[in-house]
């Protein structure tokens, strides 16, 4: 990845992270970056959103969703061995 592309990717991640905070999703940069990568690999974004909602349904909005983070870590090992 060239320098400009890497800078654009970092800026895009930061923008999505800021939007996530405004929407009070509880997702951190790591979770967001993995979700974006899964979309880039062809996973359906609406399906991923449904999974995020389901896993975080019982978590207070201002806390991390531990079940989702376990799933994301597992998905990361499958997608990025």
C-alpha distances in whole Angstrom, upper triangle without the diagonal:
4,7,8,6,6,10,11,10,12,15,15,16,18,20,20,21,24,25,26,28,30,30,31,29,29,26,23,20,19,21,20,16,17,19,17,15,18,18,15,17,20,22,25,24,28,28,26,28,31,30,29,32,34,33,33,37,39,37,38,35,35,34,31,31,32,32,29,27,28,27,24,23,25,23,20,21,22,18,16,19
4,6,5,6,9,10,11,12,14,15,17,18,20,21,22,24,26,27,29,30,32,33,31,31,28,25,21,22,24,22,18,20,22,19,18,21,21,18,20,23,25,27,26,30,31,29,30,34,33,32,35,37,36,36,39,41,39,40,37,36,36,33,34,34,35,32,30,31,30,27,27,28,26,23,25,26,22,20,23
4,6,5,6,9,10,11,12,14,15,17,18,20,21,23,24,26,27,29,30,31,30,30,27,24,20,21,23,21,18,21,23,20,19,23,23,20,22,25,27,29,27,31,32,29,30,34,33,32,35,37,36,35,39,41,38,39,36,35,34,32,33,34,35,31,29,31,31,27,27,29,27,24,26,27,24,22,24
4,5,5,6,9,10,10,12,14,15,16,18,20,21,22,24,26,27,28,30,29,29,26,24,20,21,23,21,18,21,22,19,19,22,22,19,22,24,26,27,26,29,31,28,29,33,33,31,34,36,35,35,38,40,38,38,35,34,34,32,33,34,35,31,30,32,31,27,28,30,28,25,27,28,25,23,26
4,5,5,6,9,10,10,12,14,15,16,18,20,21,22,24,26,27,28,27,27,24,22,18,19,21,18,15,18,19,15,15,18,18,15,18,20,22,24,22,26,27,25,26,30,29,28,31,33,32,32,35,38,35,36,33,32,32,30,30,31,32,29,27,29,28,24,25,27,24,22,24,25,21,20,23
4,5,5,6,9,10,11,12,14,15,16,18,20,21,23,24,26,27,25,25,22,19,16,16,18,16,13,16,18,15,14,18,18,15,18,21,22,24,23,26,27,24,25,29,28,26,30,32,31,30,34,36,33,34,31,30,30,27,28,29,30,27,25,27,26,22,23,25,23,20,22,23,20,18,21
4,5,5,6,9,10,11,12,14,15,16,18,20,21,23,24,25,25,24,21,19,15,17,19,17,14,17,19,16,16,20,20,18,21,23,24,26,24,27,28,26,26,30,29,27,30,33,31,31,34,36,33,33,30,29,29,27,29,30,31,27,26,28,28,24,24,27,25,22,25,26,23,21,24
4,5,5,6,9,10,10,12,14,15,16,18,20,21,22,24,23,23,21,19,15,17,18,16,13,17,17,14,15,18,17,15,19,21,22,23,21,24,26,23,24,27,27,25,28,31,30,29,32,35,32,32,29,28,29,27,28,29,30,27,25,28,27,23,24,27,24,22,25,26,22,21,25
4,5,5,6,9,10,11,12,14,15,16,18,20,21,22,21,21,18,16,12,13,15,12,10,13,14,11,11,15,14,13,16,18,19,20,18,22,23,20,21,25,24,22,25,28,27,26,29,32,29,30,27,26,26,24,25,26,27,23,22,24,23,20,21,23,20,18,21,22,19,18,21
4,5,5,6,9,10,10,12,14,15,16,18,20,21,20,19,16,14,10,12,14,12,10,13,15,12,13,17,17,15,18,21,21,22,20,23,25,21,22,25,25,22,25,28,26,26,29,31,28,28,25,24,24,22,23,25,26,23,21,24,23,19,20,23,21,19,22,23,20,19,22
4,5,5,6,9,10,11,12,14,15,17,18,20,19,19,17,15,12,14,16,13,12,16,16,13,15,18,18,17,20,22,23,23,20,23,25,22,22,26,26,23,25,28,27,26,29,31,29,28,25,24,24,23,24,26,27,24,23,26,25,22,23,26,24,21,25,26,23,22,25
4,5,5,6,8,10,11,12,14,15,16,18,17,18,15,14,11,13,14,11,10,13,13,10,13,16,14,14,17,19,19,19,17,20,22,19,19,22,23,20,22,26,25,24,27,29,27,27,23,23,23,22,23,25,26,22,21,24,23,20,21,24,21,20,23,24,21,20,24
4,5,5,6,9,10,10,12,14,15,16,15,15,12,10,7,10,11,8,7,11,11,9,11,14,14,13,17,18,18,19,16,19,20,17,17,21,20,18,20,23,22,21,24,26,24,24,21,20,20,18,19,21,22,19,17,21,20,16,18,21,19,17,20,21,19,18,22
4,5,5,6,9,10,10,12,14,15,15,15,12,10,8,11,12,10,10,14,14,12,15,17,17,17,20,22,22,22,19,21,23,20,19,23,22,19,21,25,23,22,25,27,24,23,20,19,19,18,20,22,23,20,19,22,22,19,20,23,22,20,23,25,22,22,25
4,5,5,6,9,10,11,12,14,14,15,13,12,10,14,14,11,12,15,14,13,16,18,17,17,21,22,21,21,18,20,22,19,18,22,22,19,21,24,24,22,24,27,24,23,20,19,20,19,21,23,25,21,21,24,23,20,22,25,23,22,25,26,24,24,27
4,5,5,6,9,10,10,12,11,12,10,10,9,12,11,8,9,12,11,10,13,15,14,15,18,19,18,18,14,16,18,16,14,18,18,15,17,21,20,18,21,23,21,21,17,17,18,17,18,20,21,18,18,21,20,17,19,22,20,19,23,24,21,21,25
4,5,5,6,9,10,10,10,10,8,7,6,10,10,7,9,12,12,11,14,16,16,17,20,21,20,20,16,18,20,17,15,19,18,15,17,20,19,17,20,22,19,18,15,14,15,14,16,18,20,16,16,19,19,16,18,21,20,19,22,24,21,21,25
4,5,5,6,9,10,10,11,10,10,9,13,13,11,13,16,15,15,18,20,19,20,23,24,23,22,19,20,22,19,17,21,21,18,19,22,21,19,21,23,20,19,15,14,16,16,18,21,22,19,19,23,22,20,22,25,23,22,26,27,25,25,29
4,5,5,6,8,9,11,10,11,11,15,14,11,13,16,15,14,17,19,18,19,22,23,21,20,16,17,20,17,15,18,19,16,16,20,20,18,19,22,19,18,15,14,16,16,18,21,22,19,19,23,22,20,22,25,23,23,26,27,25,26,29
4,5,5,6,5,7,7,8,9,12,11,9,12,14,12,13,16,17,16,19,21,22,20,19,15,16,18,15,13,16,16,13,13,17,16,14,16,18,16,15,11,12,13,12,14,17,18,15,15,19,19,16,19,22,20,20,24,25,23,24,27
4,5,5,6,7,8,9,10,13,13,11,14,17,16,16,19,20,20,22,25,25,23,23,19,19,21,18,16,19,19,15,15,19,18,15,17,18,16,14,10,10,12,12,14,17,19,17,17,20,21,19,21,24,23,22,26,27,26,26,29
4,5,8,10,11,12,14,17,16,14,17,19,18,18,22,23,22,24,26,27,25,23,20,20,22,20,17,19,20,17,17,20,20,17,18,20,17,15,12,11,14,15,17,20,22,19,20,24,24,22,24,27,26,25,29,30,29,29,32
4,6,9,10,12,14,17,15,13,17,18,16,17,21,21,20,22,25,25,23,21,17,17,19,17,14,16,17,14,13,17,17,14,15,17,15,13,10,10,13,14,15,19,20,17,18,22,21,20,23,25,24,24,28,29,27,28,32
4,6,8,11,13,16,14,13,17,18,17,18,21,21,21,24,26,26,24,22,19,18,20,17,14,16,17,13,13,16,15,12,13,15,12,10,6,7,9,11,12,16,17,15,16,20,20,19,21,24,23,23,27,28,27,28,31
4,5,9,11,13,11,10,14,15,13,15,18,18,18,21,23,23,20,19,16,15,16,14,11,13,13,9,9,13,12,9,11,13,10,10,6,8,9,9,9,13,14,12,13,17,16,15,18,20,19,20,23,24,23,25,27
4,6,10,11,10,10,14,15,14,16,18,19,19,22,23,24,21,21,18,18,18,15,13,15,14,10,11,14,12,9,12,12,9,9,6,6,6,5,7,10,12,11,11,14,15,14,16,19,19,19,22,23,23,24,26
4,7,8,6,6,10,11,10,12,15,15,16,18,20,21,18,18,15,16,17,13,12,14,13,9,11,14,12,10,13,15,12,12,10,10,9,7,8,10,12,9,9,13,13,11,13,16,16,15,19,20,19,20,23
4,5,5,6,9,10,11,12,14,16,17,18,20,22,20,20,17,19,19,16,15,17,16,13,15,17,15,13,17,18,15,15,13,11,10,8,10,12,14,11,9,13,14,11,13,16,16,15,18,20,19,19,22
4,6,5,6,9,10,10,12,14,15,16,18,20,19,20,17,19,20,16,16,19,17,14,17,20,17,16,20,21,18,18,16,15,14,12,13,14,16,13,11,15,15,12,13,16,16,14,17,19,17,17,20
4,5,5,6,9,10,11,12,14,15,17,19,17,19,17,19,19,15,16,18,16,14,17,19,16,16,20,21,18,19,17,17,15,12,13,13,14,11,9,12,12,9,9,13,12,10,13,16,14,14,16
4,6,5,6,9,10,11,12,14,15,17,15,16,14,16,15,12,12,15,13,10,13,15,13,13,16,18,16,17,15,15,13,10,10,11,12,8,7,10,10,7,9,12,11,10,13,15,14,14,17
4,5,5,6,9,10,11,12,14,16,14,15,12,14,15,11,11,14,13,11,14,16,15,14,17,20,17,18,16,16,15,12,13,14,15,11,10,14,13,9,12,14,13,12,15,17,15,15,19
4,5,5,6,9,10,10,12,14,14,15,13,16,16,13,14,17,16,14,17,19,17,17,21,23,21,22,19,19,18,15,16,16,17,13,12,15,14,10,11,14,12,10,14,15,13,12,16
4,5,5,6,9,10,10,13,11,13,12,15,14,11,13,15,13,12,16,17,16,16,20,22,20,22,20,20,19,15,15,15,15,11,10,12,10,7,8,10,8,7,10,11,9,10,13
4,5,5,6,9,10,11,9,10,8,11,11,7,9,12,11,10,13,15,14,14,18,20,19,20,18,19,18,15,14,15,14,11,11,13,11,8,11,12,9,9,13,13,11,12,16
4,5,5,6,9,10,9,11,9,12,13,10,11,15,14,13,16,18,17,18,21,23,22,23,21,21,21,18,17,19,18,14,14,16,14,11,14,15,12,11,15,15,12,13,17
4,5,5,6,9,9,11,11,14,14,11,14,17,15,15,18,20,19,20,23,25,24,26,24,24,23,20,19,20,19,15,15,16,14,11,12,13,10,9,12,12,9,10,13
4,5,5,7,6,8,8,12,11,9,12,14,13,13,16,17,17,18,21,24,23,25,23,24,23,20,18,19,17,14,14,15,12,10,12,12,8,8,12,10,8,10,13
4,5,5,5,6,6,10,10,8,11,13,13,13,16,18,18,19,22,25,24,26,23,25,24,21,20,21,20,16,17,18,15,13,15,16,12,12,15,14,11,13,17
4,5,7,9,9,13,14,12,14,17,17,17,20,22,21,23,25,28,27,29,26,27,27,24,23,24,22,19,19,20,17,15,17,17,13,13,16,14,11,12,16
4,6,9,11,14,13,12,15,17,17,17,21,22,21,23,26,28,28,30,28,29,28,25,23,24,22,19,19,19,16,14,16,15,12,11,14,12,8,11,14
4,6,9,12,11,11,14,16,15,17,20,21,21,23,25,28,28,30,28,29,29,26,24,25,23,19,20,21,17,16,18,17,13,14,16,14,11,14,17
4,6,9,8,7,11,12,12,13,16,17,17,19,21,24,24,27,25,27,26,23,21,22,19,16,17,18,15,13,16,15,11,13,15,13,11,14,17
4,6,5,6,9,10,11,12,14,15,17,18,20,23,24,26,24,26,25,23,21,22,20,17,19,20,16,15,18,18,14,16,19,16,15,18,21
4,5,5,6,9,10,10,12,14,15,16,18,21,21,23,21,23,23,20,19,20,19,15,17,19,16,14,18,18,14,16,19,18,16,18,22
4,5,5,6,9,10,10,12,14,15,16,20,20,22,20,22,22,21,19,21,19,16,18,20,17,16,20,19,17,19,22,20,19,21,25
4,5,5,6,9,10,11,12,14,15,19,19,22,20,23,22,20,18,19,17,14,16,17,14,14,17,17,14,17,19,17,17,20,23
4,5,5,6,9,10,11,12,14,17,17,19,18,20,19,17,15,16,14,11,13,14,11,11,14,14,11,14,17,15,14,17,20
4,5,5,6,9,10,11,12,15,15,17,15,18,17,16,14,16,14,11,14,16,13,13,16,17,14,16,20,19,18,20,23
4,5,5,6,9,10,10,14,15,17,16,19,18,17,14,16,14,11,15,16,13,14,17,17,15,18,21,20,19,22,25
4,5,5,6,8,10,13,14,16,16,18,17,15,12,13,11,8,12,12,10,11,14,14,12,15,18,17,17,20,22
4,6,5,6,8,11,11,13,12,15,14,12,9,11,9,7,10,12,10,10,13,14,13,15,18,18,18,20,22
4,6,5,6,9,10,12,11,14,14,13,10,13,11,9,13,15,13,13,17,18,16,19,22,21,21,24,26
4,6,5,8,10,13,13,16,15,14,10,12,10,9,13,14,12,14,17,17,16,19,21,21,21,24,26
4,6,8,8,12,12,14,13,11,7,9,6,6,9,10,9,11,14,14,14,17,19,19,20,22,24
4,6,5,8,8,11,9,8,5,8,7,7,10,12,11,13,15,16,17,18,21,22,22,24,26
4,6,8,9,12,11,11,9,12,10,10,14,15,15,16,19,20,20,22,24,25,25,27,29
4,7,9,12,11,11,9,11,10,11,14,15,16,17,20,21,21,23,25,26,27,29,31
4,6,8,7,8,6,9,9,10,12,14,15,16,18,20,21,22,24,25,26,28,29
4,6,6,8,8,11,13,13,15,17,18,19,21,23,23,25,27,28,29,30,32
4,6,8,9,12,14,13,15,18,18,18,20,23,23,24,27,28,28,29,31
4,7,9,12,15,14,15,18,19,19,21,23,24,24,27,28,28,29,31
4,6,9,12,12,12,15,16,16,18,20,21,22,24,26,26,27,29
4,6,9,9,8,11,13,13,14,17,17,18,20,22,22,23,25
4,6,5,6,9,10,11,12,14,15,16,19,20,21,22,24
4,5,5,6,9,10,11,12,14,15,17,19,20,21,22
4,5,5,6,9,10,11,12,14,16,17,18,20,21
4,5,5,6,9,10,10,12,14,15,16,18,19
4,5,5,6,8,10,10,12,14,15,16,17
4,5,5,6,9,10,11,13,14,15,16
4,5,5,6,8,10,11,12,14,15
4,5,5,6,9,10,10,11,13
4,6,5,6,9,10,10,11
4,5,5,7,9,10,10
4,5,5,6,8,10
4,5,5,6,8
4,6,5,5
4,6,6
4,6
4
